[in-house]
Amino acid sequence: MKAVGVIVEYNPLHNGHVYHLQEARRLSGADAVVAVMSGPFLQRGEPAIIGKRARTEMALHAGADLVLELPVAYAVQPAEWFAFGAVSLLHRTGIVDSLCFGSESGDLDSLQRIARVLAVEPAGMREDIARRLREGASYPAAYAGAAAALAPGGVDAHDAAALLEQPNNSLGLHYLIALQRLGSAIQPFTAARTGAAYHEATPGPGAIASATAVRRLLMADGPSAAAPYVPAATLAILHREWQEGRAPIHWERFAQPLLHLAATRRASELERIAEVTEGLEHRLSRALAQLPEPSVEALLNALKTKRYTRTKLQRMLAHLLLNHTKAECSPEQLATGPGYLRILGFNAQGQSLLKKMKKTASLPVVLKPSTFTHNQLELDIQAQVAYGLACEHRDTRKMFSDYYESSVRL
């Protein structure tokens, strides 16, 4: 049985994601899909609008067969480490033959050429990134510019820069770099993004809207407003989560504990938190004292500059909320890769994959976290507890669902 891997967040799953799953099977010729999915907190630093179990259900209904959780230590990271963690999981399963990611360009060849150059980081690249940062660029822009300057023969530097300015292209490049660094035999494919653009805030005329637009509809008018842009199963799950008080989850649900943590820690304590860099601990303390209102949105607005993007700041706040230290999230720690394969859910075909994976995997396969101990898994459990505290109807068993609830089975 051939299996294709996809790396997802499904915040929430919409019609564009269904298209991606279909294209992943078509392009790769795979019989099954293995999805690596972020848990409660996402790559852009945001809490997911609904919980990971509900999003796992959506994935299985939409065409995934087996869903693995990306540890939060990798899920809330810049693209390089997010991609490395997710690709490492697919590689270590021993059952995944290919990887299919979405991109704006659909130009796999150009991305692969650039990835081959960057996989062994060229001399001077870090210095070039640092120079661009000093000149006021955000880190993503600085990285893209430095990478484009190293574009190999056959790829024009200007074209490379334009290519890497697009978020899905940039993330896809990091997937390809991770495959190179792991020496993985997984074959990459890319499906060109169709319909709405990544950040498009309002739905267009078709049935595919961006996740940003879908979330805005959900926040404004509830699940029914998203009906034209999500599969029927997703809509039913959204209604259930809303009715049971487990959604929507957003940053303001965390305002009280987050602002308390930020305000009661000394600068020396804040400085130890992951992504609190270049004096941000002092900027954070000053911003807190000048907030027009005690909200996360007001804090983000006060902190944001051209250099410090909203995404960077949201990740910093997520690490602060979850008490992730620089030591725990250091490049040296992250370079060791995830320490386990956490199974979030599967269907009948996924169960067959899981049976095979237990023989081929080079990491422990974890169905019940209560039976396994790992420092990354402890962070996952803590993240789920923090997420559960933001629900309207708090339930201790839901907060500690990693202990009490088994994998989702469809």
Summary of the structure (lengths in Angstrom):
residues: 410
radius of gyration: 20.4
end to end distance: 19.5
largest distance: 58.8
contacts: 1445
relative contact order: 0.16
helix: 54%
strand: 11%
